[in-house]
Amino acid sequence: MRLSVSMIARNEESCLATALTSVIGADELVVVDTGSFDRTKQIAASFGAVLYDFPWVDDFAAARNFSLSKCTGDWVLIVDADEELEPGGIEKVRAAIERAGDFKTIGVQVVAKTNGETHVFPRLFKRCPEVFWKGAIHNHLSVSETNPSDVRIFYGYSEAHKADPDRALRILTKELERDPQLVRETYYLAREHWYRKDYATAAKWYTDYLTRGTWPPEVADAWLMLARCRWALRQGDAARAACVRAIGVNANFKEAIVFMAQLCGPKNRARWAAFAEGANNDSVLFVRAAATPAATQATAAQDVERKAGVFYPHGNTHRGKFTAGAGCVFHNGMAIDCTGDVTIGDHCMMLRGVKIYTHDHAFLHGEIPDVTKERGLTQIPLFIGSNVSICEDAVILPGVRTIGNDAVIGHSAVVTKPVGPGEIWAGNPARLIGRRDDHRERRK
């Protein structure tokens, strides 16, 4: 049985040699270049690859099918330029082919280098007319079979992706504009918005997907991710309801059970945690290692955002980054507009009803009479130092930019200017009324 390796690439000089080294031993290496202007082609040629050019048309299936048409092996293995087959992988691939019997496809374990997230995908298949690629992005084979193997491919994140970070979002949006009833694309569009922390839009698309999705592993994952969106949006009851639906689809979905434990109070948390111990992740779409420190930190960060009332009013076009240090306390009823970056130091306390804004509109443009129309938006970052106290119902307006270490903002204050370290501000508009060091001196 002759084995071909099929790869599409563009500007992958930083990682291509690693990928090609990992598949040495295959009978044929076909590399399709979709428009490189770095050393990608030269590197591929140095490994003896058969090179072809294909103009990029925002369609991965088109590029992969072109590459497939140039392969001559009996079986084809797909390895992307930012991936690598495990050591000894070619021998394991050949052994899997020998065991394949009447199967046309073989599932491969695709593992993230960063966090170990794993999913099984048919990257190895028999070259025959009925097997081909479908889907412009997150594409899949025309033949669906359950035939897993122990072959592993490890993937990273190509530097070339930084040149077009919105590629997946763009292609998925275009595909759904073309056909709003696409199912798989709806699921992955929701995931793109989740990555961007646009939880409201992600929830919309996950909900849309769940009206049409039928494949249980994907349906269970969509319910879990909808639960995570609802929790981030401070919709606790809806989050718990969605998480239960995920577990209902797959009672072995460990990540969903662990998340359910996090959503519950102390009485139920221990019971859900015990259930999670017995879950084996059978038939789970993405095994994200829910109990790993990285996953726990990600969930903790989402919880902090929820407690702090972080929201993204212009998340589709202007989205800041929220960071809070250790030991911060956020009370109920807060709202932090994260259009611009918001950075909060350690051990800060923000009481009930605090409002923070980091964007402004050009309302003075009189040539746009309708105040509901877009007039231009300005992102204004805010840095809050450590040991800062902001009292009930205080408002921090755009343009403040900095609140120094140890500062205090009084009850119902409306702050419009930068606040220095140790300063105490109060009033509407707020003004400097003292310094914490002055109060320490009086007490001596």
Secondary structure, 3 states (H helix, E strand, C coil): CCEEEEEEECCCCCCHHHHHHHCCCCCEEEEEECCCCCCHHHHHHHCCCEEEECCCCCCHHHHHHHHHHHCCCCEEEECCCCEEECCCHHHHHHHHHHHCCCCCEEEEEEEECCCCCEEEEEEEEECCCCCCEECCCCCEECCCCCCEEEEEEEECCCHHHHHCCCHHHHHHHHHHHHCCCCCHHHHHHHHHHHHCCCHHHHHHHHHHHHCCCCCHHHHHHHHHHHHHHHHHCCCHHHHHHHHHHHHHHCCCCHHHHHHHHHHCCHHHHHHHHHHHHCCCCCCCCCECCCCCHHHHHHHHHHHHHHHHCEECCCCCCCCCCEEECCCCEECCCCEEECCCCEEECCCCEECCCCEECCEEECCCCCCCCCCCCCCCEEECCEEECCCCEECCCCEECCCCCEECCCCEECCCCEECCCECCCEEEEECCEEEEEEHHHHHHHHC
